């Protein structure tokens, strides 16, 4: 199973995949002897890529850019290149943990606040008792700490790497270290997923998600995010006034 050709939204790639297809591709990636990078693309990613050439290049070079954001689904329809489904990173982490438990793959959880990765690992191991976690570490994406973190991951012989430094820092961390992690087959930036697993952040009710208003629910509970949320109306306007359909 190969990744389908991505569609482009404002010159940013998004792969038209479902959750099932994503997990099928994960199996394929894990069978190949190199690191594969997955990016959880959402409208904030797309807008960040407009002003950050390195981040845009990372997205284009990633093995898979999943559509994590209802805004991408709406944009795809408007542009005449519909996406089949949303693949939220906050749900993908559970599917990955289940798959790791079943296949014997050992994930390393990197990032978030001190102690959050460890708590996330305990919760996932409680849900999936066969899950073997290679290691956990908060650390930081700062260059000064880069080599020490790489050594820690390599010493763990991890197969899968989940990085929770927030975009684009997590994606840039993976990109710059992709040749330094010989045992890792899959690396994915998971944003705030550890906070969702541990209950530090609350997912919106399903009916709110279905209406495409999860961003509003999150803003109500985390008002400090308002500056980042400004990317959403900017994204909508850019897409609405796109001169041509992108393929």
C-alpha positions in Angstrom: 0.0 0.0 0.0 1.5 3.3 -1.1 0.5 6.8 0.1 -1.9 8.4 -2.4 -0.9 11.5 -4.2 -1.4 14.5 -1.9 -3.7 17.3 -2.8 -2.4 20.8 -2.2 -4.1 23.5 -0.2 -2.4 26.9 -0.5 0.7 25.1 -1.8 0.8 22.8 1.2 0.4 19.0 0.8 -2.3 17.0 2.5 -2.8 13.2 1.8 -6.4 12.1 1.2 -6.4 9.2 3.7 -8.7 7.8 6.3 -7.6 6.5 9.7 -7.7 2.9 8.4 -5.5 3.9 5.4 -3.1 5.7 7.8 -2.7 2.7 9.9 -2.1 0.6 6.8 0.7 2.9 5.8 2.2 2.8 9.3 2.5 -0.9 8.9 4.3 -0.4 5.6 6.6 2.2 7.0 7.5 0.0 9.9 8.6 -2.7 7.5 11.2 -0.5 5.8 14.6 0.2 7.3 14.5 4.0 7.6 12.8 6.7 9.6 9.4 7.8 8.1 7.9 11.2 9.2 4.2 11.8 9.6 2.9 15.3 10.0 -0.5 16.1 11.5 -1.4 18.9 9.1 -4.2 21.3 10.0 -5.0 24.9 9.0 -2.4 26.3 11.4 0.2 24.2 9.7 -0.9 25.5 6.3 -0.7 29.1 7.4 2.7 28.6 9.2 4.1 27.1 6.0 3.2 30.3 4.0 5.8 32.2 6.0 8.3 29.5 7.0 10.1 27.9 4.0 11.8 25.2 6.1 8.5 24.1 7.5 7.0 24.0 4.1 9.8 21.9 2.8 9.4 19.5 5.8 5.8 19.0 4.9 6.6 18.3 1.3 9.3 15.9 2.2 7.3 14.1 4.9 6.1 10.5 4.1 2.6 11.4 5.1 0.6 14.5 5.9 -2.6 13.5 7.5 -5.7 15.8 7.4 -6.0 16.8 11.1 -8.6 19.5 11.0 -12.1 19.9 9.7 -11.0 23.2 8.0 -8.9 21.1 5.6 -12.0 19.0 4.7 -14.0 22.2 4.0 -11.1 23.7 2.0 -10.7 20.5 0.0 -14.4 20.6 -1.0 -14.2 24.2 -2.0 -11.1 23.7 -4.1 -12.7 20.7 -5.8 -10.2 18.2 -4.3 -12.2 16.6 -1.4 -10.5 14.7 1.4 -12.2 11.5 2.5 -12.1 12.0 6.3 -10.4 13.8 9.1 -7.6 11.9 10.8 -7.1 13.6 14.2 -3.7 13.2 15.9 -5.4 13.0 19.3 -7.2 9.8 18.2 -4.3 8.5 16.2 -2.1 8.2 19.3 -4.5 5.5 20.7 -4.5 3.6 17.4 -0.7 3.7 17.3 -0.5 2.5 20.9 -2.8 -0.4 20.1 -0.8 -1.3 17.0 2.5 -1.1 18.9 1.1 -3.4 21.6 0.0 -5.9 19.0 3.1 -5.8 16.9 5.7 -5.5 19.7 6.9 -2.1 18.5 8.4 0.0 21.3 7.5 3.8 21.3 9.5 6.6 22.9 7.4 9.5 24.2 9.3 12.8 24.0 8.2 16.3 25.0 5.3 18.0 26.8 5.7 19.4 30.3 7.7 17.5 32.9 6.0 14.2 33.9 3.3 14.3 31.3 5.0 11.9 28.9 5.5 9.4 31.8 1.9 9.7 32.8 0.8 9.3 29.2 2.8 6.1 29.0 1.2 4.7 32.2 -2.3 5.4 30.9 -1.6 3.9 27.5 -0.1 0.8 29.1 -3.1 0.5 31.3 -5.4 0.5 28.3 -3.1 -1.7 26.2 -1.3 -4.0 28.7 1.0 -5.5 26.1 2.5 -2.1 25.2 6.2 -1.8 25.9 7.3 1.8 26.1 11.0 2.3 25.2 11.3 5.5 27.2 9.9 8.8 28.1 11.5 12.2 28.4 10.3 15.9 28.5 13.5 17.7 27.4 13.2 20.6 24.9 13.6 21.2 21.2 16.6 23.6 21.9 19.7 22.8 19.9 21.7 22.7 23.1 19.9 19.6 24.2 19.6 17.9 20.8 22.5 15.5 21.0 21.8 14.3 24.5 18.1 13.6 23.5 19.3 11.7 20.4 21.6 9.6 22.5 18.8 8.8 25.0 16.5 7.7 22.2 19.1 5.6 20.5 20.1 3.9 23.8 16.4 2.9 24.2 16.3 1.1 20.8 12.9 2.7 20.2 11.0 1.7 17.0 8.4 4.6 17.1 9.0 8.2 18.3 6.1 10.5 19.4 7.3 14.1 19.8 5.1 16.6 21.7 6.9 19.9 21.3 4.1 21.6 19.3 4.3 22.6 15.6 6.5 23.4 13.9 9.2 22.8 16.6 8.4 19.0 16.8 8.4 18.6 13.1 11.7 20.4 12.7 13.2 18.4 15.5 12.3 15.1 13.7 13.5 16.5 10.4 16.9 17.6 11.5 17.5 14.3 13.4 16.0 11.8 10.9 19.4 10.5 9.9 20.6 10.1 13.6 18.0 7.7 14.8 18.8 4.3 13.2 16.3 2.2 15.1 13.3 4.5 14.7 11.0 3.6 11.8 8.2 6.0 12.4 8.3 9.5 13.9 5.3 11.8 14.4 4.7 15.1 15.9 1.7 14.7 18.2 1.2 18.3 19.4 -1.0 18.3 22.5 -2.0 14.6 22.4 -0.2 13.8 25.6 -2.3 16.5 27.3 -5.5 14.9 25.9 -4.5 11.4 27.0 -3.8 12.6 30.6 -6.9 14.8 30.8 -5.0 18.1 31.0 -6.8 19.2 27.9 -10.4 18.2 27.1 -11.6 17.1 23.7 -14.8 18.8 22.5 -18.0 16.7 22.6 -18.6 14.7 19.5 -21.4 16.8 18.3 -19.1 19.9 18.5 -16.4 18.1 16.5 -19.0 17.1 13.9 -20.0 20.7 13.5 -16.4 21.7 12.9 -16.3 23.8 16.1 -13.7 22.0 18.1 -11.4 25.0 17.7 -14.0 27.2 19.5 -14.3 24.7 22.3 -10.5 24.6 22.8 -10.3 28.4 22.7 -13.0 28.6 25.4 -11.0 26.3 27.6 -7.5 27.7 26.7 -8.1 31.4 25.9 -4.3 32.0 25.8 -4.4 30.3 22.4 -6.2 33.2 20.8 -3.2 34.4 18.8 -2.7 31.0 17.3 -6.4 30.8 16.5 -6.1 33.9 14.3 -4.6 31.6 11.7 -8.1 30.0 11.2 -10.0 33.0 9.7 -6.9 33.9 7.7 -6.8 30.4 6.3 -10.5 30.5 5.5 -10.2 33.8 3.6 -7.1 32.6 1.7 -8.9 29.5 0.6 -12.2 31.3 -0.3 -10.4 33.7 -2.5 -8.1 31.2 -4.1 -8.0 32.1 -7.8 -7.8 28.5 -9.1 -8.4 25.0 -7.9 -5.2 23.3 -6.7 -4.5 19.7 -7.5 
